[in-house]
Every structure is written in structure tokens, then in C-alpha cells.
């Protein structure tokens, strides 16, 4: 089997993943080997020495999630239409084999039906089970040993209808975050029009200005590996609910 790496002129054979039990040869063994690696990495951190704090977070989060939502904004046709326009035709088809190119040309009647489905999800707070099912493919990371399961990056192909619904919610969340000023000007990650080169230019400008004023500039670079895979998700959500109450 050959694997062509982007930006790499050479191709090379991919070896079967090597596991503690030996070489994975069958499809099922390959799947298990690749699945065991992210499972081992995903270890949410909770401190068992403070059970009272854990219980407080659990109780507060359950209360927040079960509280009724007032003035719920339902989905309109323009939102669904805008979400379909933003789909990239180069993306792989979803679990049903539906390409994005077809979704971008849906008739108005179908978009109306999608809006009704999305509104029922909002009314019932129920995210359809089929939208949670994914087809996972793996891509070998550049210049990594193909025999190691950790050298592969899993790519999840979700149901496109669920992704459309999430795009609509994301647009609303981003709008609220920007309107309330929850993110500082220094936050560049996962924000539109905040690229890495702009952040670098900002740092260079600060260093240059301080140099002209004969001042020193201190910089701390912190690289957190697998941060989201190990963070305590419930505590992260709890802190977000506290922030929303303050604003």
C-alpha cells in the first residue's frame, strides 16, 4: 500500500502497525491498534483528593444544563442556506455518502425541511443519535514512523446534517462571544481574521517598540501537548457557565 504525503515528492510503503501484542495484520487488528492509541491519550484529569470540589462542579453543571432556556431563537431558512453555502466541496462525503456539492444545491423545500428538523432539536434538546455516528479514517503524519499507531491522525467524517446544525450554533456562539467581549484582543486561536502571522507581527512590533525605548521584553512560550484530550471537561463547562452569569 502506498501513501503520498502532501508536499513530499517521494512515496513509500506503509508498514502494518506494531502493537504490544505483535504486528496488526488483519483489518480488525489494524482498527483496534489505531483505536487504542487515542483511547490511551484521552485521560480526563480530576483530582480525587478534593471530592467536595468534584461534587460541587457536578451539581452546578447538572442544574445549569437542566434549567429552561428562555427566548430560544429558532432556525430560519436564511441560516440554513448560509450554512450550506459555506460547505467545502473538496471535503469527503459524510457517513451516508452525500457529497457537499449536492448539499450546496438543495432546493428551497428541502432547506425548509432541514430548518424544521433543526428547530425540533432546539425545542426538545435532543441531538439525533445518527448524527453522533462517524466514519473514522486515518492519515499518516508527515515524517512519522508508519509502524507506530501514534503516527496516524484520525479524521472523523460526521453526518453533514449534524455538521450544518453545529455550524448554525457556532455562528450564534461566536456572535455572542464577540458582542459580549469575552475574548481578549490577545486571543488569536480559532478566531477569524486572527492568523498566526498577525500574532507574530504583533510580537515583533512589541519587541521593536520596547527596543527603541530601551526596555526589555519577556516572552514565555508554552506548548501543551494533548491539552484538550486530558482537560476536565465538566470543570471547563462549569467555568464557562460562571462566566456567562457574570456577563
N, C-alpha and C positions, 0 to 999 in steps of 0.2 A: 504494500500500500504506500502511495506517495503523498507527501504533504508539501504544498507550495506555500512558503512563508511570504507575507507581503513585504516588498522591498528587498527581498533576498533572491538573487538570481539562481541559486542552486536549490535542488530538490534532494531529499534524502529519504531513506526508508524509515518508517516508524516501527520501533520495536514494541512487542507486547508489554504492557505494564508489569512491573515486578512488585509483588506483594509479599508480606511476611510468610504467606503460605506457598509461595513459589510464583512461577510465571503464569499470568492470566491468559489463557488461550481461547476459550470459548467466549461468545458474546455476553453470556450471563456473568462470567467471571470478570470480563472487562468492565461491565456495568457496575458490578459490586465494588471493584477496585477503585473506580472513579467516584463512586458514591461515598465510600468510606472516608476518602480524603477530606471533603468539605464537612462531613459529619464530625470528624475529629477536630476540625478547626473551630466549629461553631460550639463554643462553650460559654454561654452567658455567665457573667460573673455576679454572684451575690455573696454577701458577707454573712456566713452563718453565725458570726459572733454577735450580731445585732438583730435577733429575730423580731424585736419590737419594731424596728425601723422597717423591716420587710413587711410585717403585718400592716403597718400604717400605710405604706405605699399600696398594698393590695386592696385595702378597704377604700382608700380615697379614689383609686382608679376605678374600682367597680362602681362606686357611687357616681362618679363623673360619667362613665360610659352608659349607665342606665338612666341618667337624667334626660328628660324630654328636651328635644331641640325645638326652640321657638323660631318662628318666621323662617321656616325652611324654604330655600329658594329651589323651585323645581326646574328641571331641564327644559330648555326651549329649543326649537328647531335650529336657530342660528348657532347655538353652542355645539350641537351635534355636527352640523355642516362644517363649522370651523375646525372641529377636531378631525374630521375625515380629510379635510384639505391638507392638514399638517402631516398626514401619514407619508412615510417614505416608501416609494415603490421598490427600492432596492432591498428592502428588508425581506427576510424569509417568510413564507406563508405561516399562518398560525396552525394550531393543532387540528383544525378542520380542513386545512389545505386551501383556505381562502386567501388569495393574494391581496395586498394592499391596493394594487392598481384597480381591482374590481370594486373595493370599498369606496374608493375616491369618486366613483361614478354611480353611486347609488341614486335611485330616483327619489323624489320627494316623499312618496308614500312609504318607502322603506325607512327613510330617515325619521318620519313621523312615528313609525312603529318602534324604532330604537329609542326615541325620546320617551315613549310611554313605558318601555321596559326600564329605562334608567330612572324614571320617576317612581316606579314601583319599588325599585331598590332603595331609593331615598326614603320612601314612605315606610317601608317595612324594616329598614336597617338590615336587610338580608342580601349578602353578596352571593350570587349563584355559585353552587359547588363546581359546576363545569368550568367556570371562569378561573378557578384555582388550579385546575389541572394543566400541566405544562409538558411539553416535549423538550427534553434536555439534549443538546448536542455539545460536544467538546472540541475545543480548538487548542492546538499545541502552541504554547507561548514561545515567542522568538528566542532562539539560542538556549533552549532548555532541553534537558535530557528526556527523550521520548519514553524511556523506560520507567520514569517515575510518575506515579499518578498525580503528584502535586504540580507537574509541569503543564497540566491541561487546565484551560479556563472553561468552566461550564457556562453555556449560553442557554437561557430558558426562553422557549417560544410559547407565549401565553395566547389565550383566546383573544382575538383582536377586538371583539365587542367589549370585553372587560377592560382592555387597554384604552379603548375610546372613552369609557366611563371614567377611568382613572385620569385621563388627560383633562377631562372637564373639571374634575375635582381639583387637580393640580393647578389649573389656571385660576380657580377661585381662591385656593390657598395662597398662591403667590401674590395675587392681587391684595388679599387681606394683610399679608405679611408686609408688603411694600407700603400699603396705606397706613398701617399702624407703626411702621418704623421699627419692627422687631429685630431686623438685621442691621448691624453697623456698616459703615462705609468700608471697613477693612475686610468684610466678608466677601470673598470672591468665588468660593467654590459653589458649583451648582446654581449659578446666577447668570441670567442672560446679560450680554454685553459686559461681562467681567471675566476677561480671559487671563490666562497665565502671563502672556507678555505685558499686559497692562499692569498687573501686580508687580512684575519685575521692574517695569519703568517707574512705578511709584516708589519702589525701594531705592532705585538708583537716584531718583530725584531727591529723596530724603537724605541719602548719603552725601550727594553733591552739595546740597544746601548746608548741611552741617559742616562739611569740609570747608566751605567758604567762610563760615562763621567760626572756624577753628574749634569745632565741637566734635566730640567722639560720638559714634553711632554703634549701639549694641544690637546685635541680631541673634535671635535664638531660632534654630531650625529643629523642629520636632517631627519625626516620621513615625507614625503609629501604625504598626502592621496589624492587619485584621481587626481594626478598631470596631467596626460595626458588627463583626461576627461574634465579638466577645462582650459587647456592651450589655448592660442590664436593661432590656427593652422596656419593661414595666416602669422602671425608675425614670427612664428617658421620657416616656409618655406622661408620667406624673409631673415632672418638671415643666413639661410643655403646658399642662393644664394649669399649673400655678402661674405661669407667665401670662396665659390668656385671661386669668382672673384679674391680674394686676393692670392689664391694659383695657 
